[in-house]
Amino acid sequence: MINEIISMNGYGLYVWSAFAFTLISFASLYFVTKLQLSKEQSKFVSKFGSLNVDKTRVARLQSSNKEILSSTSKI
Amino acid sequence: MTKFFKPNKIFAITSRAPKYVLFLFVVVLSIGLTEALILSPEDYKQSHAVRIMYVHVPAAWIALGTFSSLTLFSIGSFVFKNKYFSLISKSLAPSGFVFNIIALITGSIWGKPTWGTWWAWDARITSMLILALFYAMYLLAWRIYEGKEYVVKITSMIAILGAINVPIIKFSVDWWNTLHQSSSVNILSDTSIHISMLIPLGIMTAAFALFSLLIFLMKYNTELIKIKNKGLDRL
């Protein structure tokens, strides 16, 4: 049964390589995108942290800024 | 309508959605892989090589659908003068490009046992290769001209020019004699593919669409945070 699934009547090499290529592409794209997102989030947090009190108050008025900070703290 | 695409409104949804989409994608992909690799029957002519269809066809569909959406949002950014439409287009491109490459490579792998060749300058394959070039040009244009005023114009022009190729891909099998068969799955007319193969094909398409949505959301969030970073600099 297992041998049959692996060899697939002699087509196993083609079928498995097509599926493997697809899944490796998915994983690569996911991790690259996640890395880019994390990098921007970290940049945002460090910039936000370096603001003075008045600027922080202004920045906090925007709901999306609060969303970014809360989503970053969950990582 | 365009107010809906403003970041402050949409970020609350897009920042929370990826984890749910990822979970759903893993579940649907697991079911799809089991169906595609184990449960679905082999073809009487192509034997097990037919299983490559379950990654090749959904990848091609998603690549085409993504480019069509990318073009619509590019046109939208012209009509409504809304920069967030171009941000949506930009966020759609990476997954569309990867799906296009997957369709080309898995098609090549499928071609060897079926047609006896890895590559042929067949109308469908060539037009898909041209689409990949348009995706590459679109992504490169964003990278090269990022921050410049005219970047939206250039990338939108590439998208609109590339969209001419989309119906050519769709109808290439009808307009020319190609190695590809004419379409087996049709929305408006009869579908010639058996239900035992149509189900795994549908599940794999759903999984691929979810992955495309996941990457889009993550990329869109990245772009919005980039804008917010610039906003903090200006405070």
Chai-1 contact restraints between the chains, C-beta under 6 A:
chainA,res_idxA,chainB,res_idxB,connection_type,confidence,min_distance_angstrom,max_distance_angstrom,comment,restraint_id
A,M8,B,H48,contact,1.0,0.0,6.0,A-B,restraint_1
A,N9,B,S47,contact,1.0,0.0,6.0,A-B,restraint_2
A,N9,B,H48,contact,1.0,0.0,6.0,A-B,restraint_3
A,Y11,B,S47,contact,1.0,0.0,6.0,A-B,restraint_4
A,Y11,B,H48,contact,1.0,0.0,6.0,A-B,restraint_5
A,Y11,B,A49,contact,1.0,0.0,6.0,A-B,restraint_6
A,Y11,B,P113,contact,1.0,0.0,6.0,A-B,restraint_7
A,Y14,B,A49,contact,1.0,0.0,6.0,A-B,restraint_8
A,Y14,B,I109,contact,1.0,0.0,6.0,A-B,restraint_9
A,Y14,B,P113,contact,1.0,0.0,6.0,A-B,restraint_10
A,V15,B,H48,contact,1.0,0.0,6.0,A-B,restraint_11
A,V15,B,R51,contact,1.0,0.0,6.0,A-B,restraint_12
A,V15,B,I52,contact,1.0,0.0,6.0,A-B,restraint_13
A,S17,B,I109,contact,1.0,0.0,6.0,A-B,restraint_14
A,A18,B,I52,contact,1.0,0.0,6.0,A-B,restraint_15
A,A18,B,V55,contact,1.0,0.0,6.0,A-B,restraint_16
A,A18,B,T106,contact,1.0,0.0,6.0,A-B,restraint_17
A,A18,B,I109,contact,1.0,0.0,6.0,A-B,restraint_18
A,F19,B,V55,contact,1.0,0.0,6.0,A-B,restraint_19
A,F21,B,I105,contact,1.0,0.0,6.0,A-B,restraint_20
A,T22,B,V55,contact,1.0,0.0,6.0,A-B,restraint_21
A,T22,B,I102,contact,1.0,0.0,6.0,A-B,restraint_22
A,S25,B,V98,contact,1.0,0.0,6.0,A-B,restraint_23
A,S25,B,I102,contact,1.0,0.0,6.0,A-B,restraint_24
A,F26,B,F211,contact,1.0,0.0,6.0,A-B,restraint_25
A,L29,B,V98,contact,1.0,0.0,6.0,A-B,restraint_26
A,L29,B,I215,contact,1.0,0.0,6.0,A-B,restraint_27
A,T33,B,I215,contact,1.0,0.0,6.0,A-B,restraint_28
A,T33,B,M218,contact,1.0,0.0,6.0,A-B,restraint_29
A,T33,B,K219,contact,1.0,0.0,6.0,A-B,restraint_30
A,Q36,B,T222,contact,1.0,0.0,6.0,A-B,restraint_31
A,L37,B,M218,contact,1.0,0.0,6.0,A-B,restraint_32
A,L37,B,N221,contact,1.0,0.0,6.0,A-B,restraint_33
A,L37,B,T222,contact,1.0,0.0,6.0,A-B,restraint_34
A,E40,B,T222,contact,1.0,0.0,6.0,A-B,restraint_35
A,E40,B,I225,contact,1.0,0.0,6.0,A-B,restraint_36
A,E40,B,K226,contact,1.0,0.0,6.0,A-B,restraint_37
A,K43,B,N229,contact,1.0,0.0,6.0,A-B,restraint_38
A,F44,B,I225,contact,1.0,0.0,6.0,A-B,restraint_39
A,F44,B,N229,contact,1.0,0.0,6.0,A-B,restraint_40
A,K47,B,L232,contact,1.0,0.0,6.0,A-B,restraint_41
A,K55,B,L235,contact,1.0,0.0,6.0,A-B,restraint_42
A,S63,B,N8,contact,1.0,0.0,6.0,A-B,restraint_43
A,S64,B,P7,contact,1.0,0.0,6.0,A-B,restraint_44
A,S64,B,N8,contact,1.0,0.0,6.0,A-B,restraint_45
A,S64,B,F11,contact,1.0,0.0,6.0,A-B,restraint_46
A,E67,B,F11,contact,1.0,0.0,6.0,A-B,restraint_47
A,E67,B,A12,contact,1.0,0.0,6.0,A-B,restraint_48
A,E67,B,S15,contact,1.0,0.0,6.0,A-B,restraint_49
A,I68,B,I225,contact,1.0,0.0,6.0,A-B,restraint_50
A,S71,B,S15,contact,1.0,0.0,6.0,A-B,restraint_51
